[in-house]
Amino acid sequence: MTITMDLLGWSGSFFIILSYSLTLSKQRDFTKTCKYLNLFGGALVALNCYYYSAMPSFITNAMWSGIAILSLFKTQNVNRS
């Protein structure tokens, strides 16, 4: 189980770093992709932190994912208007 949690945590970290690097890219608009990468990356890192009882990091990454969810809902509501 520990190896699985480690892989999930590392994958989440990769998603967050990939999101940041895409944000810096000026060639295309990766906004929606970055929101999903932040959502899943934050959730995976939060899961890993919860498993290892790292509560400050868990809360930070859970909030990170929450912000991504709010951003996705906001974008969806704007597109409907």
C-alpha positions as CSV (number, residue, x, y, z in Angstrom):
1,M,0.0,0.0,0.0
2,T,2.9,2.4,0.8
3,I,4.3,2.1,-2.7
4,T,0.8,2.9,-4.2
5,M,0.4,5.9,-2.0
6,D,3.9,7.1,-2.9
7,L,3.2,6.7,-6.6
8,L,-0.1,8.6,-6.3
9,G,1.7,11.4,-4.4
10,W,4.5,11.7,-6.9
11,S,1.9,11.6,-9.8
12,G,0.0,14.5,-8.1
13,S,3.2,16.5,-7.7
14,F,4.0,15.9,-11.4
15,F,0.5,17.1,-12.4
16,I,0.9,20.3,-10.4
17,I,4.3,21.1,-11.8
18,L,3.1,20.3,-15.3
19,S,0.2,22.7,-14.8
20,Y,2.6,25.4,-13.7
21,S,4.8,24.8,-16.7
22,L,1.8,24.9,-19.1
23,T,0.7,28.2,-17.5
24,L,4.1,29.7,-18.5
25,S,3.6,28.5,-22.1
26,K,2.6,31.3,-24.4
27,Q,2.0,29.2,-27.5
28,R,-1.6,28.0,-26.6
29,D,-4.2,28.6,-24.0
30,F,-4.0,25.7,-21.5
31,T,-6.3,27.2,-18.9
32,K,-8.9,24.4,-18.8
33,T,-6.2,21.7,-18.9
34,C,-4.3,23.4,-16.0
35,K,-7.5,23.6,-13.9
36,Y,-8.0,19.8,-14.2
37,L,-4.3,19.1,-13.6
38,N,-4.5,21.2,-10.4
39,L,-7.6,19.5,-9.3
40,F,-6.3,15.9,-9.7
41,G,-2.7,16.8,-8.7
42,G,-3.9,18.5,-5.5
43,A,-6.3,15.6,-4.7
44,L,-3.5,13.0,-5.2
45,V,-1.0,14.9,-3.1
46,A,-3.7,15.5,-0.4
47,L,-4.5,11.7,-0.4
48,N,-0.8,11.0,0.1
49,C,-0.5,13.5,2.9
50,Y,-3.5,12.1,4.6
51,Y,-2.1,8.6,4.4
52,Y,1.2,9.8,6.1
53,S,-0.7,12.0,8.6
54,A,0.8,15.2,7.3
55,M,-2.2,17.3,8.1
56,P,-0.9,20.8,7.2
57,S,0.1,19.6,3.7
58,F,-3.2,17.7,3.5
59,I,-5.3,20.8,4.2
60,T,-3.2,22.9,1.8
61,N,-3.6,20.5,-1.0
62,A,-7.3,19.9,-0.3
63,M,-7.8,23.7,-0.5
64,W,-5.8,23.7,-3.7
65,S,-8.2,21.1,-5.2
66,G,-11.1,23.1,-3.9
67,I,-10.0,26.2,-5.6
68,A,-9.6,24.3,-8.8
69,I,-13.2,23.0,-8.5
70,L,-14.5,26.5,-7.8
71,S,-12.6,27.8,-10.8
72,L,-14.1,25.0,-13.1
73,F,-17.6,25.8,-11.9
74,K,-17.1,29.5,-12.4
75,T,-15.8,28.9,-15.9
76,Q,-18.7,26.6,-16.7
77,N,-21.3,29.1,-15.5
78,V,-19.7,31.9,-17.5
79,N,-19.8,29.7,-20.6
80,R,-23.5,29.0,-20.1
81,S,-24.3,32.7,-20.0
